[in-house]
Amino acid sequence: MSERVVKPLGRGFLFLDSHPDGCARIVRDLAGQVERRTPERRTALVIGSSSGYGLAATIAGLARYGIDGVGVSFEKAPTARRTATAGWYRTAETAAIAEELGREFHFVNADAFADTTKDEVLNLVAERFGGVDHLIYSVAAPRRVDPRTDETYQSAIKAIGAPHTTKSLAFDGADPVLQEVGIEVATDDEIAQTVKVMGGEDWSRWVEALTERGLTKPGFSTVALTYIGSELTGPIYRQGSIGAAKADLEQTALTLSKNGVQAMTSVNGAAVTQASSAIPGIGLYVSLLHKVLGDGLQTPIQQSIALWDQLTGDASLDLDEEGRIRLDRWELTDEVQAAVRAQWEAATQDNIAEVADAEWFFSEVRRLYGFDVPGVDYDAGTEVDVAWP
């Protein structure tokens, strides 16, 4: 036993430790929001299954349609000084739910970019399931080592063409701070490296590996999760270096489709994730979006339910003219965007706490690490040495 009292120590949006009980409760709460349908014995491979939309897709698939399969993520185990990462604890609880549902779902903790990981996972798929019906790709990483060249690529959060200045949300303790953040222009090399990390190359390699080994079942489909977002965040996101990677992801879907694979990108709506909270302007934008929409802001689990309904044929595919699944239409209506823009332009340091839902946003960031979860006693000791499932 290695119980300890875990507190939210860190700086800004990064915390040093995660709370096992809080992480487990969050997973339970997500599963509790899913209305069950009759299991269809579908098998799925989810790359990036421990956090954000990948976690939501895994839980929604398990709880709604009783999927079997494999989830892949890269998390750190607990040490003598630190707890495990939040994704470690979330994965342990997701595995417990899968077992309670009577599903066979395995979790592999390894670098998704590595060919050795692909071999390990595909060997498991071949042995246990004989193939998969769906591949969901949801990887957010700051760097990637290409196993075929040993070259390391580093992503950059920069503008393209011209420098950009944006409003951004930070916190001094629990108090919101409105900042002006300057965004530098990315070099051609930085753009290329960002595409290598966040674009479609690794997704394509997973699909090719499955196909080469004959592990795609009849009717196989694959989706990579992506984001477009608002004109307010466009210069740093969709028109920036990250956007170049997202465009490459969408081009990869078209290329895979030309090669006979049913491949699509799924455009999700804005959400508070560990990846998005690090991007200047996104925190403020999501805070304003929640202020405008309240409960109308669709959560990752709600969107993942819709995604599974479309992938299984329970609902029609909601495609745009470019063949992308659109789960973000609620966010990008003219009415919603006009309201958010008005709040964005009105925001000052004096009124930020009222104009934006800053307190909600900071609480959501803390929840990413298992804190601020109702029903959890944060003054009590908790077992931090949780085994990987």
Protein Blocks (a to p, Z undefined) as FASTA:
>chain_A
ZZdddddedehjbcfbdcfklmmmmmmmmmmmpccdddehiacddehilgcjllmmmmmm
mmmnopacddddddddddfkbccdfklmmmmmmmmmmmmnopacddddddfkbmklmmmm
mmmmmmmnopafbdcdddddfbdcdfklopacddddddehiacdddddddehjaccdddd
ddddddfklmmmmmmmmmmmlmmmmmmmmmmnopacehiacdddddebjmklmmmmmmmm
klmmmmmmmmmmmmmmmnopacddddddddddfklmmpghklmmmmmmmmmnmmmlccfk
lmmmmmmmmmnopaccdddfkopacfklmmmgmklmmmmmmmmmmpcfklmmmmpcfklm
mmmmmmmnopaiehiafkbccdfbbcdZZ
